[in-house]
Amino acid sequence: MRSPPRGGAPPPHVPSGATPDDAEPKAAPAEGAAPAGDASAQLAGLTAQLDQVRTALSERTADLQRLQAEYQNYRRRVERDRITVREIAIANLLTELLPVLDDIGRAREHGELVGGFKSVAESLETVAAKMGLQQFGKEGEPFDPTIHEALMHSYAPDVTETTCVAILQPGYRIGERTIRPARVAVAEPQPGATSAKAEGAAGAPGRPARPPPPRPGTRSRTTALRRADVVAIEVVDIDWKEGRRG
């Protein structure tokens, strides 16, 4: 039996029949090493978590975009409503000023717009124009029922369509909105004048058709209506002057 070496550890116990290599201790496996199956499971779990995060991010992004679109629509709606309210307020104000503008126009026609009254009237008209008020209605323009209001009707041989022959009261608009139609006297072509012209042109090419002669003892309806227009305008002017004197 061997004696243990001095100053050293005793040799390990070696069973009988075993070699010295069997007596050496075996190295233990590393503590941090993981099996291949555990690594695959961890990778799958991380991938699933990443997919969930991406899905949540997409949902939050869609919610944010929807909220932004709703806010933009709200801003446009508020701005549109603000503009509409402003236009209605201006239209209501200018509608109340139309009688004053009518008085200014009648005073200008009679040559009474002088002195300080003239300066005030011109300033008022300038302010109304800056606010978008536009006057329309001229003699000789075709009659349009959307912007004209016919108060008198007559026939005239010198018109080819329904025409405004007198402007009894001008119309006003703000942009595309009409706040008061122009009140006019209209004239239409003489009944049968078109057919007579067509027959005359067919019978004698190159020669203008002559209107039929008036019957004896009759008076032109156009002349009567025009005289009635003059009388109506004079009555309005007299009423206006009496109102100023009163």
C-alpha positions as CSV (number, residue, x, y, z in Angstrom):
1,M,0.0,0.0,0.0
2,R,1.3,3.4,-1.0
3,S,1.9,6.1,1.4
4,P,0.4,9.5,0.6
5,P,2.8,12.0,-0.8
6,R,4.0,14.6,1.6
7,G,2.4,18.1,1.5
8,G,-0.3,17.0,-1.0
9,A,-3.9,15.8,-1.0
10,P,-4.5,12.2,-0.5
11,P,-5.2,10.3,-3.8
12,P,-8.8,9.6,-4.5
13,H,-10.1,6.2,-3.8
14,V,-9.8,4.0,-6.8
15,P,-11.9,0.9,-6.7
16,S,-10.3,-2.3,-7.7
17,G,-10.2,-3.1,-11.3
18,A,-10.4,0.6,-12.3
19,T,-7.8,2.6,-14.1
20,P,-6.3,5.9,-12.8
21,D,-8.2,7.9,-15.4
22,D,-11.5,6.9,-13.8
23,A,-10.4,8.5,-10.6
24,E,-10.2,12.0,-12.1
25,P,-13.4,14.1,-11.4
26,K,-15.6,15.0,-14.4
27,A,-16.3,18.6,-15.2
28,A,-19.8,19.8,-14.4
29,P,-22.0,21.4,-17.2
30,A,-22.0,25.2,-17.4
31,E,-24.8,26.8,-15.3
32,G,-25.8,29.4,-18.0
33,A,-26.1,27.1,-20.9
34,A,-29.8,26.4,-21.9
35,P,-31.1,23.6,-24.0
36,A,-32.0,24.2,-27.7
37,G,-35.7,23.7,-27.1
38,D,-35.9,26.4,-24.4
39,A,-34.2,29.0,-26.8
40,S,-36.8,28.3,-29.5
41,A,-39.6,28.8,-27.1
42,Q,-38.2,32.1,-25.9
43,L,-37.8,33.3,-29.5
44,A,-41.4,32.4,-30.3
45,G,-42.6,34.2,-27.2
46,L,-40.7,37.4,-28.1
47,T,-42.0,37.2,-31.6
48,A,-45.6,37.0,-30.3
49,Q,-45.0,39.9,-28.0
50,L,-43.6,42.0,-30.9
51,D,-46.7,41.2,-33.0
52,Q,-48.9,42.3,-30.2
53,V,-47.0,45.6,-29.9
54,R,-47.2,46.2,-33.6
55,T,-51.0,45.5,-33.6
56,A,-51.5,47.9,-30.7
57,L,-49.4,50.6,-32.4
58,S,-51.4,50.3,-35.6
59,E,-54.7,50.6,-33.6
60,R,-53.5,53.7,-31.8
61,T,-52.2,55.2,-35.0
62,A,-55.6,54.7,-36.6
63,D,-57.4,56.2,-33.6
64,L,-55.1,59.2,-33.8
65,Q,-55.7,59.7,-37.5
66,R,-59.5,59.4,-37.0
67,L,-59.4,62.0,-34.2
68,Q,-57.3,64.4,-36.3
69,A,-59.7,64.0,-39.2
70,E,-62.7,64.7,-36.9
71,Y,-61.0,67.8,-35.5
72,Q,-60.3,69.1,-39.0
73,N,-63.9,68.6,-40.0
74,Y,-65.0,70.4,-36.8
75,R,-62.8,73.3,-37.6
76,R,-64.1,73.6,-41.2
77,R,-67.7,73.3,-40.0
78,V,-67.2,76.0,-37.3
79,E,-65.5,78.3,-39.9
80,R,-68.3,77.8,-42.4
81,D,-71.0,78.5,-39.7
82,R,-69.1,81.6,-38.6
83,I,-69.0,82.9,-42.2
84,T,-72.7,82.1,-42.7
85,V,-73.7,83.9,-39.5
86,R,-71.6,86.9,-40.5
87,E,-73.3,87.0,-44.0
88,I,-76.8,86.8,-42.4
89,A,-76.0,89.6,-40.0
90,I,-74.7,91.8,-42.7
91,A,-77.7,91.0,-45.0
92,N,-80.1,91.9,-42.2
93,L,-78.3,95.2,-41.5
94,L,-78.2,96.2,-45.1
95,T,-81.8,95.2,-45.6
96,E,-82.8,97.8,-43.0
97,L,-80.8,100.4,-44.8
98,L,-82.4,99.9,-48.2
99,P,-85.2,102.5,-47.6
100,V,-82.5,105.0,-46.7
101,L,-80.6,104.3,-49.9
102,D,-83.9,104.6,-51.9
103,D,-84.4,108.1,-50.4
104,I,-80.9,109.0,-51.3
105,G,-81.4,107.9,-54.9
106,R,-84.7,109.9,-55.2
107,A,-83.0,113.0,-53.8
108,R,-80.1,112.6,-56.3
109,E,-82.6,112.4,-59.2
110,H,-84.3,115.6,-58.1
111,G,-81.1,117.5,-57.5
112,E,-81.6,117.8,-53.8
113,L,-78.4,115.9,-52.8
114,V,-76.3,118.8,-51.9
115,G,-74.1,120.1,-49.1
116,G,-73.6,118.1,-46.0
117,F,-76.4,115.7,-46.9
118,K,-74.5,114.8,-50.0
119,S,-71.3,113.9,-48.1
120,V,-73.2,111.8,-45.6
121,A,-75.1,110.0,-48.4
122,E,-71.9,109.2,-50.3
123,S,-70.2,108.0,-47.2
124,L,-73.1,105.7,-46.4
125,E,-73.1,104.3,-50.0
126,T,-69.4,103.7,-49.8
127,V,-69.7,101.8,-46.5
128,A,-72.5,99.7,-47.9
129,A,-70.4,98.9,-51.0
130,K,-67.5,97.8,-48.8
131,M,-69.8,95.4,-47.0
132,G,-70.6,93.8,-50.3
133,L,-73.9,95.5,-51.3
134,Q,-74.3,95.6,-55.1
135,Q,-77.1,97.4,-57.0
136,F,-78.6,96.0,-60.1
137,G,-81.4,96.6,-62.6
138,K,-81.0,98.6,-65.8
139,E,-83.5,99.5,-68.5
140,G,-83.3,97.4,-71.6
141,E,-82.0,94.2,-70.0
142,P,-84.0,91.0,-70.4
143,F,-86.5,90.1,-67.7
144,D,-85.2,87.5,-65.3
145,P,-87.9,86.3,-62.8
146,T,-85.2,85.2,-60.3
147,I,-83.9,88.8,-59.9
148,H,-86.7,91.0,-61.3
149,E,-90.2,91.6,-59.9
150,A,-92.6,92.8,-62.6
151,L,-95.0,95.4,-61.3
152,M,-96.3,96.6,-64.8
153,H,-96.8,94.8,-68.1
154,S,-97.2,96.2,-71.6
155,Y,-96.6,95.3,-75.3
156,A,-94.0,97.0,-77.5
157,P,-93.3,96.5,-81.2
158,D,-89.6,97.3,-80.7
159,V,-88.7,94.4,-78.4
160,T,-88.1,90.8,-79.4
161,E,-88.3,89.3,-75.8
162,T,-89.7,90.2,-72.4
163,T,-87.6,93.3,-71.6
164,C,-87.4,95.7,-68.6
165,V,-88.5,99.0,-70.0
166,A,-88.5,100.9,-66.7
167,I,-86.8,100.4,-63.3
168,L,-89.2,101.4,-60.6
169,Q,-86.9,100.4,-57.8
170,P,-83.4,99.0,-58.1
171,G,-82.5,95.6,-56.7
172,Y,-79.7,94.8,-54.3
173,R,-77.6,91.7,-53.8
174,I,-74.7,90.6,-51.6
175,G,-72.5,88.2,-53.5
176,E,-74.8,85.7,-55.1
177,R,-77.6,86.3,-52.6
178,T,-80.4,88.6,-53.7
179,I,-81.8,90.6,-50.7
180,R,-84.3,92.5,-52.8
181,P,-85.3,92.0,-56.5
182,A,-85.5,94.9,-58.9
183,R,-89.0,96.1,-59.3
184,V,-89.5,96.8,-63.0
185,A,-92.0,97.4,-65.7
186,V,-91.8,94.9,-68.5
187,A,-92.8,94.9,-72.2
188,E,-93.4,91.9,-74.5
189,P,-93.5,91.8,-78.2
190,Q,-96.8,92.6,-79.9
191,P,-99.1,89.6,-80.2
192,G,-98.9,88.4,-83.8
193,A,-95.9,90.6,-84.6
194,T,-93.6,87.6,-84.9
195,S,-95.9,85.6,-87.2
196,A,-96.5,88.7,-89.3
197,K,-92.7,89.2,-89.7
198,A,-92.3,85.6,-90.6
199,E,-95.0,85.8,-93.2
200,G,-93.6,89.0,-94.6
201,A,-90.1,87.6,-94.8
202,A,-91.5,84.5,-96.6
203,G,-93.6,86.5,-99.0
204,A,-91.0,89.0,-100.0
205,P,-87.4,88.0,-99.2
206,G,-85.1,90.9,-98.2
207,R,-88.0,93.3,-97.4
208,P,-88.8,94.0,-93.7
209,A,-92.3,93.3,-92.6
210,R,-94.5,96.2,-91.8
211,P,-96.5,96.3,-88.6
212,P,-100.3,96.3,-89.1
213,P,-101.9,99.8,-89.0
214,P,-103.7,100.7,-85.9
215,R,-107.5,100.6,-85.9
216,P,-109.2,104.0,-86.0
217,G,-110.2,105.3,-82.6
218,T,-107.8,103.0,-80.6
219,R,-104.9,104.0,-78.5
220,S,-101.7,102.2,-78.0
221,R,-101.7,100.1,-74.8
222,T,-98.0,100.7,-74.4
223,T,-98.4,104.4,-74.4
224,A,-101.2,104.2,-71.8
225,L,-99.1,102.0,-69.5
226,R,-96.0,104.2,-69.9
227,R,-98.1,107.2,-68.9
228,A,-99.4,105.2,-66.0
229,D,-95.8,104.5,-65.0
230,V,-95.0,108.2,-65.1
231,V,-98.0,109.0,-63.0
232,A,-97.1,106.3,-60.5
233,I,-93.5,107.5,-60.2
234,E,-94.7,111.1,-59.7
235,V,-97.1,110.0,-57.0
236,V,-94.2,108.2,-55.2
237,D,-92.1,111.3,-55.5
238,I,-94.9,113.5,-54.1
239,D,-95.4,111.2,-51.2
240,W,-91.7,111.2,-50.5
241,K,-91.5,115.0,-50.6
242,E,-94.5,115.4,-48.3
243,G,-92.9,112.9,-45.9
244,R,-89.8,115.0,-45.8
245,R,-91.7,118.2,-45.2
246,G,-93.7,116.5,-42.5
